[in-house]
Amino acid sequence: MTIGLRIVLLVVALFSCIFVVRKIRKAQMRIEDTLFWIVIATGTLVLGIFPQIAFWFARVLGISAPVNFVFLTFIFILLFKVFILTVQISQLQEKIKNL
């Protein structure tokens, strides 16, 4: 993993943590919802500090480059989040329909 990507991961993790904390302080987000983003930022920070983790997982999973592992991991995590949000929207629409 290149130094540039590591720096980008660290900067993104720090900015996302700052942004989430500001949203909590302004009461614009629920703490339950921010937990997901804090975990993502922490994971990004860990991958930026210890790139050997990405190298190991890429080698074990047979992925050609660690950067591809990082991108693939984030794509799967975000797809999972979209699925969870879709389920919540469906439940809310059902509640509105019943009202």
Secondary structure as the mmCIF struct_conf table of DSSP 4:
data_model
#
loop_
_struct_conf.conf_type_id
_struct_conf.id
_struct_conf.beg_label_comp_id
_struct_conf.beg_label_asym_id
_struct_conf.beg_label_seq_id
_struct_conf.end_label_comp_id
_struct_conf.end_label_asym_id
_struct_conf.end_label_seq_id
HELX_RH_AL_P HELX_RH_AL_P1 ILE A 3 ARG A 25
TURN_TY1_P TURN_TY1_P1 LYS A 26 ALA A 27
BEND BEND1 MET A 29 MET A 29
HELX_RH_AL_P HELX_RH_AL_P2 ILE A 31 ILE A 49
TURN_TY1_P TURN_TY1_P2 PRO A 51 PRO A 51
HELX_RH_AL_P HELX_RH_AL_P3 GLN A 52 LEU A 61
TURN_TY1_P TURN_TY1_P3 GLY A 62 GLY A 62
BEND BEND2 SER A 64 SER A 64
HELX_RH_AL_P HELX_RH_AL_P4 PRO A 66 ASN A 98
#
